[in-house]
Amino acid sequence: MPSLPDQIADLCQRGQIPAQFRVCDIRKHLGETYAESYIRRALVLYSEKSGDYTYRWNKPRFRKIRHGLYEIVV
């Protein structure tokens, strides 16, 4: 099973969620599999921080636009 960030990117590429998305957009498709708190935590942990890295020093998967709004990092 693909990771949550991979599943979110796939939803975005297939046009099932908007390019700039919120947790509620993801929950419509993955809410049966993942809790809302887990989705929120994944978005935070895999989002850009200063220096183009994430909290865990991985390449970022998401960019935070403003509070609660994210997009995929290309």
DRENLUM-588748 format. One line per 4 residues: number of its first residue (from 1); their letters; for each residue x, y, z of N, C-alpha, C. Coordinates in pm, 1 decimal. Layout:
BEGIN
NUM) A) X:Y:Z:X:Y:Z:X:Y:Z; ...
This chain:
BEGIN
1) MPSL) 85.2:-118.5:0.0:0.0:0.0:0.0:89.2:124.0:0.0; 62.9:219.3:-88.7:143.8:341.4:-94.6:129.8:423.8:34.4; 229.8:505.9:60.1:226.5:592.1:178.2:117.7:698.1:161.8; 80.2:759.5:272.5:-22.0:864.1:267.9:19.0:979.2:175.4
5) PDQI) 143.2:1031.4:183.7:180.6:1138.2:89.8:169.1:1094.9:-56.7; 204.2:969.1:-86.2:191.4:918.9:-223.0:44.7:913.6:-265.2; -41.6:872.1:-175.1:-184.7:865.2:-206.2:-243.5:1003.8:-228.6; -199.4:1101.5:-149.3:-247.4:1239.2:-166.2:-201.5:1293.8:-301.8
9) ADLC) -74.4:1270.0:-336.7:-22.3:1315.5:-465.7:-99.5:1250.6:-580.4; -131.9:1123.3:-566.9:-207.7:1052.8:-669.3:-348.1:1112.1:-685.8; -414.2:1141.9:-574.7:-546.2:1204.5:-580.8:-539.6:1338.4:-653.9; -435.2:1413.4:-626.1:-418.3:1545.3:-687.6:-390.2:1530.8:-837.9
13) QRGQ) -303.8:1436.8:-874.4:-270.5:1416.7:-1016.1:-391.6:1369.4:-1096.1; -479.9:1291.1:-1034.9:-599.1:1241.7:-1103.0:-713.7:1342.7:-1100.7; -692.7:1457.5:-1034.5:-794.2:1561.9:-1030.8:-908.5:1534.9:-934.1; -888.6:1442.8:-840.0:-994.5:1411.3:-743.5:-995.6:1507.2:-625.3
17) IPAQ) -884.6:1577.0:-603.9:-881.3:1685.4:-506.1:-822.6:1806.0:-578.2; -855.0:1927.9:-533.3:-802.0:2047.4:-600.3:-650.6:2059.6:-583.9; -588.1:2140.5:-669.0:-442.7:2161.8:-662.5:-402.4:2218.5:-526.2; -483.1:2306.9:-472.5:-463.6:2356.3:-335.9:-574.0:2293.5:-252.6
21) FRVC) -535.7:2209.9:-159.2:-632.0:2126.6:-88.3:-625.4:2144.3:62.4; -730.0:2099.7:128.6:-742.1:2100.9:273.7:-761.5:1957.4:322.2; -753.1:1938.6:452.0:-771.9:1805.9:510.9:-908.1:1749.1:472.4; -1011.1:1832.5:471.4:-1145.5:1783.1:438.8:-1152.6:1726.6:297.2
25) DIRK) -1072.9:1780.4:203.8:-1069.5:1727.1:67.5:-1012.3:1585.0:66.8; -909.8:1563.6:145.9:-845.8:1432.3:154.3:-937.0:1333.3:225.7; -1002.8:1379.2:330.3:-1091.1:1290.6:408.2:-1206.1:1235.0:325.2; -1250.9:1308.2:224.1:-1358.5:1259.0:137.8:-1318.7:1128.5:69.0
29) HLGE) -1188.8:1112.4:42.7:-1139.6:995.8:-30.1:-1069.1:893.9:60.0; -1002.1:941.7:164.4:-920.8:852.4:247.4:-966.3:847.1:392.9; -1080.6:906.3:423.3:-1130.7:912.3:560.5:-1161.6:777.9:621.8; -1190.6:678.3:539.3:-1216.6:543.5:590.3:-1087.9:475.7:635.1
33) TYAE) -976.1:514.9:574.2:-846.9:450.9:599.9:-766.0:523.4:705.8; -769.3:658.6:704.9:-685.2:738.9:793.8:-770.7:833.5:878.6; -731.7:848.8:1003.0:-798.2:943.9:1091.9:-759.7:1086.6:1051.7; -846.1:1180.4:1082.4:-818.8:1321.3:1050.5:-688.8:1368.2:1114.6
37) SYIR) -663.5:1328.6:1238.9:-541.5:1370.9:1308.0:-416.3:1317.6:1238.3; -423.8:1196.3:1183.1:-309.7:1138.0:1111.9:-283.8:1213.9:981.7; -389.1:1250.2:910.9:-373.7:1326.6:786.8:-311.1:1462.2:816.7; -361.3:1530.1:919.7:-304.9:1660.8:958.2:-157.3:1649.2:992.2
41) RALV) -123.0:1547.4:1070.2:17.6:1528.7:1110.7:107.0:1500.1:990.1; 59.9:1418.4:897.6:138.8:1388.4:778.0:162.6:1514.2:694.7; 59.9:1597.8:680.9:77.5:1721.4:604.4:182.1:1811.7:668.7; 179.2:1820.8:800.9:277.0:1904.8:871.4:417.6:1846.6:858.9
45) LYSE) 431.8:1716.7:879.6:564.3:1654.0:878.2:627.8:1650.9:739.4; 546.3:1647.0:636.0:599.2:1640.7:499.6:590.3:1774.6:426.8; 569.2:1883.9:498.9:563.8:2016.8:438.1:698.5:2084.9:447.0; 720.9:2177.4:354.0:846.4:2252.9:350.6:866.4:2331.4:479.5
49) KSGD) 987.2:2332.5:523.7:1029.7:2419.3:633.2:1142.2:2506.6:576.2; 1202.6:2588.4:656.5:1311.2:2672.4:605.6:1425.0:2583.4:554.6; 1480.1:2619.4:440.7:1591.4:2544.4:384.8:1550.8:2429.3:294.5; 1426.2:2426.4:248.2:1378.1:2325.7:153.5:1379.4:2183.4:207.0
53) YTYR) 1369.5:2166.5:335.2:1360.7:2033.1:393.6:1240.3:2026.1:485.9; 1197.8:1906.4:519.4:1085.2:1889.5:609.6:1134.5:1877.4:752.2; 1040.8:1858.3:841.7:1070.3:1840.8:983.2:1168.6:1726.6:1006.2; 1158.7:1620.9:926.3:1244.9:1503.6:943.1:1361.6:1502.8:845.1
57) WNKP) 1393.4:1613.5:785.1:1506.4:1629.0:693.4:1491.4:1546.8:566.3; 1368.9:1526.7:522.9:1341.7:1464.0:394.5:1305.3:1572.7:294.8; 1306.9:1538.4:168.3:1258.8:1633.4:67.8:1109.7:1655.2:90.4; 1062.6:1778.2:80.5:920.9:1806.4:107.6:828.6:1750.2:0.7
61) RFRK) 710.1:1710.9:41.0:606.4:1662.8:-50.6:497.1:1767.0:-67.8; 481.2:1855.7:34.4:374.3:1954.8:33.5:428.8:2092.7:66.7; 354.6:2195.0:26.7:387.4:2333.8:61.4:264.0:2391.7:128.7; 284.5:2453.8:243.1:173.0:2517.1:313.3:151.7:2655.8:253.3
65) IRHG) 32.4:2678.8:201.1:-2.0:2807.1:140.0:-40.5:2906.9:248.7; -131.7:2865.0:333.2:-171.9:2939.9:453.1:-235.5:2839.7:548.3; -283.7:2885.2:659.0:-336.9:2794.8:760.3:-438.0:2696.6:701.3; -404.4:2568.0:704.9:-495.2:2464.1:660.3:-503.1:2440.2:511.0
69) LYEI) -424.7:2511.9:431.1:-428.7:2498.9:285.6:-291.1:2458.0:234.0; -286.3:2348.9:157.4:-159.7:2292.4:109.1:-164.9:2269.7:-40.5; -45.3:2249.8:-99.9:-34.0:2207.9:-238.8:82.7:2111.4:-250.6; 86.0:2037.2:-359.1:192.7:1941.5:-384.0:317.8:2016.9:-428.8
73) VV) 434.6:1976.7:-380.6:561.2:2032.6:-426.4:602.2:1954.5:-551.0; 628.3:2024.7:-657.0:664.9:1958.4:-784.0:813.4:1941.5:-792.9
